[in-house]
Amino acid sequence: MTCQDHKDSMMAYLDNELDEAQKQAFEAHLASCPKCQQELEEFKTLKQITDGVELVEPEDRLWQQYWGGVYNRIERGIGWVVFSVAGILLLIYGGFTAIENVITDPGISALLKVGLLALLVGLAILFVSVVRERIFFWSKDRYKDVRR
Amino acid sequence: MWGSYGSTREAFEAIVNRHMKDAYFIALGLVGNREDALELSQEAFYRAYKHFDQLNAPEKFFPWFYQILRNLCFSHLRKRKVRRAYAMGADDSGIGSDEPGSAASAAGQEAAAATMPDTYDPEMVAERNESKDRLWKAIGQLDEKHREVIVLRHFRNLSYDDMAKVLFCNRGTVTSRLYYARKRLKEILDRESGCPTADGSDREPRKGGQTV
């Protein structure tokens, strides 16, 4: 085995993650390899500094209020969904009422009525086209059932 | 329906209480300041809640959640770097976005953002001294995959097996990544302190045989 093969063992040795046989094999290599000995010493010094770095523990209040912060987001998310659904329903209702009023109003010219209908038919075609495209891609998506 | 919502919420609250410290400290290690760490870790829990039904087994929660958290943190860092690069570019040149050549300057600023180190708040280190401050700043200069192994190993004390689970890789990849992360950390610290750097001849190989 070369030094390169022992690089990973060196990390596991440093972090006490080797079993007894692996440890002995690495120590045997170490005894005959001054380059790996030097590298291990450098890594030991680095590990000593890294192990000495501890992050500031926040005050207890942060942990007590933590779930509250997550819950607020969940609640707002649900609020937005309900608000959006209600908004869409109201828009659809308002739209239909407005169209009905325009079509049944004898004072509005036929050309405007035809134009408005054409606009709505165009929008409906676009909507159906997008939905069909999404369904087509979804049915062909090989990863749709991949779940962790 | 509401009963099911209530029981899911209670189960999720228990999960949040169990993992909030890991989530906060990992985010802190990845982004370097308290406000962002709190914000991002809570947002990650919210996103996990939205897709909670996709989780097949509760014991797989943490590795699954970790992927959400790390993606959020790294995406936040990329946006922050680009904003900083643009702010610095605007300060330096004082030009508006409608100046000729602004597309080239935008590309330049994005390239500058990619090489810009992340700023790590030294106040986050307990019992500070010069070497700890230098190390904390050096972690902010590591790239994503190296930073995360250092954070998981040193700030959350994860074993190699647990790291392999959360990183969705094997133990060999964990040890190899740790080796190159520490090597890189050593190079940064040597450079900052003015000592000769390692020759970098055995840097981590990339796919296709190129070096990083």
Interface residues (C-beta under 8 A of the other chain):
Chain A: Q4 K7 D8 S9 M10 M11 A12 D15 E17 E42 F43 L46 K47 I49 T50 D51 G52 V53 E54 L55 V56 E57 P58 L62 W63 Y66 W67 G69 V70 Y71 R73 I74 G77 R147 R148
Chain B: R9 E13 V16 N17 M20 K21 Y24 F25 L28 G29 R34 L38 Q42 E43 F45 Y46 Y49 K50 Q54 L55 N56 K60 P63 W64 Q67 E123 M124 V125 A126 E127 S131 K132 L135 W136 I150 R153 H154 F155 S159 Y160 G172 T175 S176 L178 Y179 R182 L185 K186 L189 D202
